[in-house]
Every structure is written in structure tokens, then in C-alpha cells.
Amino acid sequence: MMTIDIPGYKKLEIQHVVCDYNGTIAVDGKMIDGVCEMINDLSKDLDFHVITADTFGSVERELKNIRCKLVKISIRNQAVAKLEYVLNLGKDKTICIGNGNNDRLMVREAALGIALLQEEGTCIETLLASDVVCKSAIDAFGYFKEPKRLIATLRS
């Protein structure tokens, strides 16, 4: 569990981090350099979940040595499936990170939604549904190591 008190915004008490796979922590089905190490380090305090339809069929191999829960969903109704997963975890204690159209609902409903703009681009609806936009998964995970970055971004 991690607590981040953002003056004038809200106090986050986070237990879960839900990440999309492709476009978020992987590009073209391959993990982004440095992400594995960051998740394994941060998983001492937070529960990581990777939710995906596994477009490239590589997620199990790529996540083999990462401390996270893998959730594979159907190719149909992905946005709703991701949202339902977050609601079952408890949206008020979950941060969601994604880039695609199928991430927009979970990003909007999470205690904190982070959109990423990396090589695969970002769906405008997901961008508008997010609280914060980062240029990489590494930068987003940096908020957990250095919460004052998030405070500086969101305080009012």
C-alpha cells in the first residue's frame, strides 16, 4: 500500500496498479527496457496487474520473471472487461495506466488514471479521460518512487 496526499486534489491510498500491456509496458509485444526491473522493485509495496488481449501472443513469455498478476481478456468488449476488473479490485485504491481506446474506461474510473504517449500513440479519448499524461511507462512508475513529482503535477 502507498499513500500520496496531493494538496487541493485528493489523498491516494493505492494498493493496485493496473497496466495495459501493448503500448503501455510493451511495444510490439516486447517489454520496454527497464520496466521489468521497476515493476519488480515497486511490487514490494504495490500489487501489479497486467490486463491484455495479448495481440502479439507474447505476454506470458515476456512477463515470466515479473512479479505481477496476468489477466488475459477476450478480444471482444475489452474496454468493459478492463473496467470490470478495476471495479472488482476497488477503483478507489487503483491506479490505471494505458494508451489505447480499450483503456479509456478504466483510466477514467481509477483513483488515478495515467495515459502514456509512446511509440504506439495514444487514443484521444484515453488521453482526455486521464488525470496525468506521461511520455513513458518508466516516467509513470517514477511517480511511485518520487511521489513529489505527482504532487507537483496535480496539486491546486
N, C-alpha and C positions, 0 to 999 in steps of 0.2 A: 504494500500500500504506500502511496505517495500523496502528500498534501502540498498543494500550491495555493497560497492565498494571494489573489490578484486584486489589489485595492480598486474599489469602484467597479469591479467586474463581477467576480464570484470566487468562492473558495472551492477548489477542486480537491476531491478526495478520490484518487484514482487507484483502482485495483487492476483494471484490464486495459490492454492496448490491442485493438483490432486493426489489422493491416490487410489491405488488398494485396495480392501478390504481383501480377504483371503490371508494370507501370508504376509500382509503388516501391516494393523492395527488390523487384527483379525487372530486368529489361530483356525482352525476347526470350523469356523463360529461364534466364540465368540470374542468380543472385548478384546484386550490386556489391562491388568490393567494399569491405568494411562493415556491411550490415550484419553479417553473421556474428561477428565479434561484439558489436554493440548490443544486439538482442540478448546474447548470452550473458553479457555483463549486467544489463538492466533487468534481466529476468530474476535477479536476486530480490528485487523489490516489487516487480510488476509481473502479471500474467500476460504473456503474449499469445495472440491468436492470429493465425493467417487463414483468411477465408477466400476461396477461389474456385472457379470452374475449371482451372488448370488447362488453359488454352493450348499450351505447348506440351502438356503431358510430362513435365519435368519436376513438378513441385515436390514430390516425395523424395526424389534423389537430391534435390537442391537443399531441402530442409533437414536432411538426415542427421546432421550434427548440431542442430539449433534447438534450444530449449523453448519450444512453443507448441501450441495445440494446432494441428492442421485440420481445417474444416473444408471438405470438398462439397461444392453445391452443384446442382443441376445447371445446365446451360440456359434453362428457361427461368424466367422471373428472378433473376439474380439480385436485382435491387431489393426486392421484397424479402428474399431469403436472407440477405445480409442484414437488413433492418431487423427482422425477426430474431436473428441470432443475437444482435446487440441488445434488443429489448429483453431477451431471456437472461442475458448476463447482468443487466441493470444499466440502463443508459446513463444514469447519473454518476456512475463510477467507472465509466469507459471513455477512453479517447479513441477516435477512429481516424485512420489515415488512408487516403485513397486519391485516385486521379480520374477514374472513369465514370461514365454515366451510371453504371451499376453501383457506384459508391455513394451517390448523392443523398440517398435517404438515410443511410447510417451516419454519414458525416453531419447531416443536418440535426439529427436527434441526439447525438452523443453529447456528453458533458463538454467535450471539446472536439471539434472537427478540424482536421488538418488536411488541406488539399496540397498535392505536390505537382510541380511543373518540371518534369524531367524529359528524357528523350522521347517518351511515348505521348507527350502532351497531356492536357487536362480538359475535361469536359466543362463547358462554361457553367452548367447547372451545378456541378460539384464545386466549382470554384466559388460560386455565389452562395452555396449552402454552408461553406466552411467558415470557421472563426479566424483561421490563420492560413496563409499560403507560404510554403517553403519551396526552395529550389531543389531540395534533395531529401531522401529518407534520413541521411546522416544528419542534416540540419534539424529535421523534425525530432529525431532521437536526442539531439543535443539539448533540447528543452528539458529532458528528464535529468540530464547531468548538470545543467546550469539553469535552474528554473527562473532565475532573474531575467533571462532573455525573454521568457514568456511574459513575465510581469511587465517588462519594459514595452512589449508589443501590445498588450491588452489593457493595461490599467487606464483609468479615465481620470 
